[in-house]
């Protein structure tokens, strides 16, 4: 059974940076596209950054130029570097395939506040 374990969230001031990590176990990691999703209070979960098996990336408009997704197939880990954070980035961040097929992990809380 696939397990997704997110980490790296926290409280950061506007303009700050965080790097999220997601360790994936129980799956042929390199065979899957992987993405980062987020769910803000009162809103639906959305895909904000995705990476397919060939390394082609996708970003929702609101994070383009600020977030960077990367993956390390040897470590079965996907990362999200988040720079120039804004209060509207506050959410629980989850990893999964771009179109989610695995059970969700616990996520990692990102709070952007002065």
Buried (B, 14 or more C-beta within 10 A) or exposed (E): EBEBBBBBBEEBEEEBEBBBBBBBEEBEBEEBBBBBBBBBEEEEBEBBBBBBEEEEBBBEEEBEEBBBBBBEBEEBBBBBBBBEBBEEBBBBBBBBBBEBEBEBBEBBEBBBEE
